[in-house]
Amino acid sequence: MEEASVLTTLVLILGVALVVVALSQRLKVLSVVGFMLTGVLLGPSGIGLVKNDATITLLADIGVVMLLFVIGLEFSLKKVMELRKDFLLGGVLQVGLTTAATASILAALGMRPAEAIVIGFIISNNSMAVLIKVLAERGETDAPHGRSVLAVSLFNDLAAIPMIALIPLLAGGGDTAGGVALKFGWSIAGIVAAFAVFRLLVPRALDWIMRTRVRELFVLASLLICLGLALISAALGLSLALGAFLAGLIVADSPYAHQTAADILPFRDVFISLFFISIGLLLDLRVLSGMVWMAAAIAAGVFILKASVNFATLMILRQSRR
């Protein structure tokens, strides 16, 4: 039966993850790395017992949504407004400079400009989930540099939408530049409207639910707010993570932020673990056979380029050198 197969897969993943992450902690390695190694071990590069199927992907997406929801709970709309300089200036610099530098280097090496720009888009992208998880494990989410990283990552998350829309345009097909801008504008307008409606209704709904004194209702309401705004965001062509973060901001301005975080944390930790394991499942080390040195050189180049751009960006934002 398919249900038994999914359950067997989950039991296998959780069992191996328990051992690998425990060993990682003993070796002072971040749990993120331990989860990814679990995926590598179980996936095509290891014993090949687990595939990154639709069920694992769905659970991983829920993990990212819950992670961003909890991060939003730790902020507030006021705090986010204080980060607008980091969001706008830092985001534009990080994405723009990385894309421009990558495209210039590749064009100089003989690649077609359109292809070089697309690869620049890819190189400029960051994994918000990984960044936030690492910062959280180090207790630096609310540090000045942690807040700057979050602001720039949020811009990066938004910038991915027009980037994807521009790829057909660069390939010589699809919408015009004006059409891409119009679609993106409607998406932003839609999510702003949804945020305003949720911000008006959610506090009142939570007040009513708390008066019932039924804990299960509060847990269900928290999950509904998180997943509901994430779903609306995805329907507008934006990311699930952005909608979940905005949902967290809405609840953060209510008296029930700490209660919500306490109820969501157990769910978040399980699902986000599956997200990082799913990344490891995607990695097939056999693809690297015969090109290990080339892959290492490209990785080193990307690391140096992005570190240089990020350092320059954060210095412009007047962050400390550390």
C-alpha positions as CSV (number, residue, x, y, z in Angstrom):
1,M,0.0,0.0,0.0
2,E,1.1,3.5,-0.8
3,E,0.4,4.8,2.7
4,A,2.6,2.0,4.2
5,S,5.4,2.9,1.8
6,V,5.3,6.6,2.8
7,L,5.2,5.7,6.5
8,T,8.2,3.3,6.0
9,T,10.1,6.1,4.2
10,L,9.5,8.5,7.0
11,V,10.5,6.0,9.7
12,L,13.7,5.3,7.8
13,I,14.5,9.0,7.3
14,L,13.8,9.9,11.0
15,G,15.8,6.9,12.3
16,V,18.9,7.7,10.2
17,A,18.6,11.4,10.9
18,L,18.5,10.7,14.7
19,V,21.9,8.9,14.5
20,V,23.6,11.3,12.0
21,V,22.5,14.5,13.7
22,A,23.5,13.2,17.1
23,L,27.0,12.4,15.7
24,S,27.1,15.8,14.0
25,Q,26.4,17.5,17.4
26,R,29.2,15.5,19.0
27,L,31.5,16.6,16.2
28,K,30.4,20.3,16.7
29,V,28.8,20.3,13.2
30,L,25.6,22.3,12.6
31,S,22.5,20.2,12.6
32,V,21.7,21.6,9.1
33,V,24.7,19.7,7.8
34,G,23.7,16.6,9.6
35,F,20.3,16.6,8.0
36,M,21.7,17.1,4.6
37,L,24.2,14.3,5.1
38,T,21.2,12.1,6.1
39,G,19.7,12.8,2.7
40,V,22.9,12.1,0.9
41,L,23.3,8.8,2.8
42,L,19.8,7.6,2.0
43,G,19.6,9.1,-1.6
44,P,21.2,8.1,-4.9
45,S,24.7,9.0,-3.7
46,G,24.4,6.6,-0.8
47,I,22.4,3.4,-0.3
48,G,19.6,4.7,-2.5
49,L,16.7,3.6,-0.3
50,V,14.8,6.9,-0.4
51,K,13.6,9.0,-3.3
52,N,12.8,12.7,-3.0
53,D,9.1,12.1,-4.0
54,A,6.1,14.4,-3.9
55,T,5.3,13.5,-0.3
56,I,8.7,14.4,1.0
57,T,8.7,17.6,-1.1
58,L,5.3,18.6,0.3
59,L,6.4,18.0,3.9
60,A,9.6,19.9,3.2
61,D,7.7,22.9,1.8
62,I,5.5,22.9,5.0
63,G,8.7,23.0,7.0
64,V,10.0,26.1,5.2
65,V,6.6,27.8,5.6
66,M,6.6,27.1,9.4
67,L,10.2,28.3,9.8
68,L,9.4,31.6,8.2
69,F,6.2,31.9,10.2
70,V,8.1,31.6,13.4
71,I,10.8,34.0,12.2
72,G,8.0,36.5,11.5
73,L,6.7,36.0,15.0
74,E,10.0,37.1,16.4
75,F,9.7,40.4,14.5
76,S,7.0,43.0,14.1
77,L,5.9,45.4,11.4
78,K,7.7,48.1,13.3
79,K,11.0,46.2,13.3
80,V,10.6,45.4,9.6
81,M,10.1,49.1,8.8
82,E,13.3,49.9,10.7
83,L,15.1,47.5,8.3
84,R,13.8,49.2,5.1
85,K,17.3,50.6,4.3
86,D,18.8,47.1,4.5
87,F,15.9,45.6,2.6
88,L,16.0,48.1,-0.3
89,L,19.6,49.3,-0.5
90,G,21.2,46.1,0.7
91,G,18.9,43.9,-1.4
92,V,19.4,45.9,-4.6
93,L,23.2,46.0,-4.1
94,Q,23.5,42.3,-3.3
95,V,21.3,41.1,-6.1
96,G,22.4,43.7,-8.7
97,L,26.1,43.5,-8.1
98,T,26.2,39.7,-7.9
99,T,24.2,39.3,-11.1
100,A,26.2,42.0,-12.9
101,A,29.6,40.6,-11.8
102,T,28.7,37.0,-12.8
103,A,27.3,38.0,-16.1
104,S,30.3,40.2,-16.9
105,I,32.8,37.4,-16.1
106,L,30.9,34.8,-18.1
107,A,30.4,37.2,-21.1
108,A,34.1,37.9,-21.1
109,L,34.7,34.1,-21.2
110,G,32.6,33.9,-24.4
111,M,29.1,33.1,-23.1
112,R,26.1,34.8,-24.8
113,P,24.9,37.8,-22.7
114,A,21.4,36.4,-22.2
115,E,22.7,33.1,-20.8
116,A,25.3,34.9,-18.7
117,I,22.5,37.1,-17.1
118,V,20.4,34.0,-16.3
119,I,23.3,32.3,-14.6
120,G,23.9,35.6,-12.7
121,F,20.3,35.4,-11.5
122,I,21.0,31.9,-10.2
123,I,24.2,32.8,-8.5
124,S,22.7,35.9,-6.8
125,N,20.0,33.8,-5.2
126,N,20.2,32.8,-1.5
127,S,18.5,30.1,0.5
128,M,16.6,32.0,3.1
129,A,15.7,28.8,5.0
130,V,19.3,27.7,5.3
131,L,20.5,31.2,6.4
132,I,17.8,31.6,9.0
133,K,18.3,28.1,10.4
134,V,22.1,28.7,10.8
135,L,21.5,32.1,12.4
136,A,18.9,30.6,14.8
137,E,21.3,27.8,15.8
138,R,24.0,30.4,16.6
139,G,21.5,32.6,18.5
140,E,22.1,35.5,16.1
141,T,18.6,36.0,14.5
142,D,18.0,39.2,16.4
143,A,21.6,40.4,16.2
144,P,22.2,43.5,14.0
145,H,23.9,41.4,11.3
146,G,21.2,38.7,11.6
147,R,18.5,41.3,11.0
148,S,20.4,42.7,8.0
149,V,20.7,39.1,6.5
150,L,17.0,38.6,6.9
151,A,16.2,41.9,5.2
152,V,18.4,41.2,2.3
153,S,17.1,37.7,2.0
154,L,13.6,38.9,1.9
155,F,14.4,41.2,-1.0
156,N,16.2,38.3,-2.7
157,D,13.1,36.2,-2.3
158,L,10.9,38.9,-3.9
159,A,13.5,39.5,-6.7
160,A,13.3,35.8,-7.7
161,I,9.8,36.3,-9.1
162,P,10.7,38.9,-11.8
163,M,13.9,37.0,-12.5
164,I,11.9,33.9,-13.3
165,A,9.5,35.9,-15.4
166,L,12.4,37.6,-17.3
167,I,14.0,34.3,-18.4
168,P,11.6,33.7,-21.3
169,L,12.1,37.3,-22.3
170,L,15.9,36.9,-22.4
171,A,15.4,33.7,-24.5
172,G,13.5,35.8,-27.0
173,G,9.9,34.7,-26.1
174,G,7.2,35.2,-23.5
175,D,5.9,38.5,-22.2
176,T,7.4,42.0,-22.9
177,A,9.3,43.8,-20.1
178,G,6.2,45.9,-19.5
179,G,4.1,42.7,-19.1
180,V,6.6,41.3,-16.6
181,A,6.5,44.5,-14.6
182,L,2.7,44.6,-14.7
183,K,2.4,41.0,-13.4
184,F,4.9,41.6,-10.6
185,G,3.1,44.8,-9.7
186,W,-0.3,43.0,-9.5
187,S,1.3,40.3,-7.3
188,I,2.7,42.8,-4.9
189,A,-0.6,44.7,-4.8
190,G,-2.4,41.4,-4.1
191,I,-0.2,40.4,-1.2
192,V,-0.3,43.9,0.3
193,A,-4.2,43.8,0.2
194,A,-4.2,40.3,1.7
195,F,-1.8,41.4,4.4
196,A,-4.1,44.4,5.3
197,V,-7.2,42.2,5.5
198,F,-5.5,39.6,7.6
199,R,-4.0,42.3,9.9
200,L,-7.5,43.6,10.5
201,L,-9.2,40.3,11.1
202,V,-6.6,38.1,12.8
203,P,-6.3,39.9,16.1
204,R,-10.1,39.9,16.6
205,A,-10.3,36.2,15.7
206,L,-7.5,35.3,18.1
207,D,-9.3,37.3,20.9
208,W,-12.5,35.3,20.3
209,I,-10.6,32.0,20.2
210,M,-8.7,32.7,23.4
211,R,-12.0,33.4,25.2
212,T,-13.2,29.9,24.4
213,R,-10.3,28.5,26.4
214,V,-10.0,25.6,23.9
215,R,-6.3,25.1,23.2
216,E,-6.9,23.0,20.1
217,L,-8.8,25.8,18.5
218,F,-5.8,28.2,19.0
219,V,-3.4,25.7,17.5
220,L,-5.7,25.1,14.5
221,A,-6.1,28.9,14.0
222,S,-2.4,29.5,14.1
223,L,-1.8,26.8,11.4
224,L,-4.7,28.2,9.3
225,I,-3.2,31.8,9.4
226,C,0.3,30.5,8.5
227,L,-0.7,28.2,5.7
228,G,-3.6,30.4,4.5
229,L,-1.5,33.5,3.8
230,A,1.3,31.3,2.4
231,L,-1.2,29.8,0.0
232,I,-2.5,33.2,-1.1
233,S,1.1,34.3,-1.7
234,A,1.8,31.3,-3.9
235,A,-1.4,31.9,-5.8
236,L,-0.2,35.4,-6.6
237,G,3.0,34.1,-8.1
238,L,5.1,34.9,-5.0
239,S,6.7,32.4,-2.6
240,L,5.1,30.3,0.1
241,A,7.9,31.5,2.5
242,L,7.0,35.2,1.9
243,G,3.3,34.7,2.8
244,A,4.3,32.7,5.9
245,F,6.7,35.4,7.1
246,L,3.9,38.1,6.6
247,A,1.5,35.9,8.6
248,G,4.1,35.8,11.4
249,L,4.4,39.6,11.4
250,I,0.6,39.8,11.8
251,V,0.5,37.6,14.8
252,A,3.6,39.2,16.2
253,D,1.7,42.4,16.8
254,S,-0.9,40.6,18.9
255,P,-0.6,39.6,22.6
256,Y,-0.5,35.9,21.5
257,A,2.8,35.8,19.7
258,H,4.7,33.8,22.3
259,Q,1.8,31.3,22.7
260,T,1.6,30.8,19.0
261,A,5.4,30.2,18.7
262,A,5.2,27.7,21.5
263,D,2.4,25.8,19.8
264,I,4.0,25.8,16.3
265,L,7.7,25.0,17.3
266,P,7.2,21.2,17.5
267,F,5.6,21.0,14.1
268,R,8.3,23.4,12.6
269,D,11.2,21.4,13.9
270,V,10.0,18.1,12.4
271,F,9.0,19.5,9.0
272,I,12.1,21.7,8.6
273,S,14.3,18.7,9.3
274,L,12.6,17.0,6.3
275,F,13.4,20.1,4.2
276,F,17.1,19.9,4.8
277,I,17.0,16.1,4.3
278,S,15.2,16.6,1.0
279,I,18.1,18.8,-0.2
280,G,20.5,15.9,0.5
281,L,18.3,13.5,-1.4
282,L,18.5,15.8,-4.5
283,L,22.3,15.5,-4.5
284,D,23.7,12.8,-6.7
285,L,27.5,12.7,-6.3
286,R,27.8,10.4,-9.3
287,V,27.2,13.4,-11.5
288,L,30.4,14.9,-10.3
289,S,32.5,11.9,-11.3
290,G,35.2,13.1,-13.8
291,M,34.6,16.8,-13.0
292,V,35.3,17.1,-9.3
293,W,38.1,19.7,-9.8
294,M,35.9,21.8,-12.1
295,A,33.0,21.7,-9.6
296,A,35.4,22.6,-6.8
297,A,36.8,25.5,-8.8
298,I,33.3,26.8,-9.7
299,A,32.2,26.5,-6.1
300,A,35.3,28.4,-4.9
301,G,34.7,31.1,-7.5
302,V,31.1,31.5,-6.5
303,F,32.1,31.7,-2.8
304,I,34.7,34.3,-3.4
305,L,32.5,36.4,-5.6
306,K,29.4,36.3,-3.3
307,A,31.5,36.9,-0.2
308,S,33.1,40.0,-1.8
309,V,29.8,41.4,-2.9
310,N,28.1,40.7,0.4
311,F,31.0,42.2,2.4
312,A,30.9,45.4,0.2
313,T,27.1,45.5,0.6
314,L,27.2,45.2,4.4
315,M,30.0,47.8,4.7
316,I,27.8,50.2,2.8
317,L,25.0,49.4,5.3
318,R,27.5,50.3,8.0
319,Q,27.7,46.8,9.5
320,S,30.7,45.9,11.5
321,R,33.6,44.2,9.7
322,R,33.0,41.1,11.8
